Amino acid sequence: MTNAQILAACRSNREYRGIDDASVPEMLDAISAHLADAEAADRTGQDATGRDVRTFAAAWAGPAPRSRAGCCARCARAPSSSAASCCRPA
């Protein structure tokens, strides 16, 4: 996997989680620096991130924000009127 693909996976994960767009360039700069350090040490990007880049991207992004108390990430992304039934009281 190329460094560009790693950065794309990290960006995609943050977008999926609904994380503030303003923080994306800072995050990409930080990860780019880690990848550059790996290359300088004759390592690959995946040596820096691990084999599962999606897991790395999720860990870097942190937990999914919860816009509604008690809701899962899927419901938090849904409009109020169409929240998934998994978080609605029985």
N, C-alpha and C positions, 0 to 999 in steps of 0.2 A: 504494500500500500504506500502510495506517495505521501509526502507531507501535505500537499494540496488536498488529497482525499481525507487525510486525518483532520485537517482544519475544517473541511466541509462537513464532516461528521459531527464535529464539535458545534459548529454553527447551527446545523440542523437540529441537534438535540436541544439547544437553548431556545430555538424558535418553537419546537414542539412543546416545551415546558412553559412557553409564554414569558420567558425572562426578558426583562427590559432591553430593548434594542440598543440603548445607549451604552450598555456594558459590553456588547459584543466586540467592538474593536479592541477594547482593553484586554478582553479574554483572548482574542486571536493573537494579539501582540505577545502576551505572556506564553501562550502555547508555542508560538513561532520561535520564541527565544529558547524554550526547552528543546524544540526540535533542532534548532541550529547548534545548540550545545551538544546534542547527541551526534550530529553529523561531524562536528569538530573533533569528537572523540572516536571517530570512525565507527559509529553506531548508526542504526537505522531509526526512523521515526517510531516504528513499532517496538524497538528496544526501549524507547522512552515511555511509550503508552501502554505496553503490554500487547498480547495477541488480540484481545477483544477491544477494539477501538471504541465500540458502542458503550461498553462498560466504563471505559476511561472517560468518555464524553459525558456520560450520566453522572459520574462521580465528580467531575470538574464542575458541572453545572450546579450540583447540589440538589437538595430535595425539591420536588415540584411545589410551586407556591400553592397555597390553599386560599382561594378568594372567598370561599364560603366556609364558615366553621363546620367541621364534621364531614365535609365532602371529600371524596377521592379526587385525584387529579383529573380523571375523565369528566366528572361532574363540574369541576372547577372551570374547565374549558368550555362547557356547554352554556348556552344562554339560560338565564334563570327559568324561563318558561319551559325549557326542554331538558332540565337536569335529569340525568339517568336515574332509574329507579333504585339503583344500589344504595343511594344515600338518603332516600326518602323514608320517613318513618313508616313502619308497617301498619 
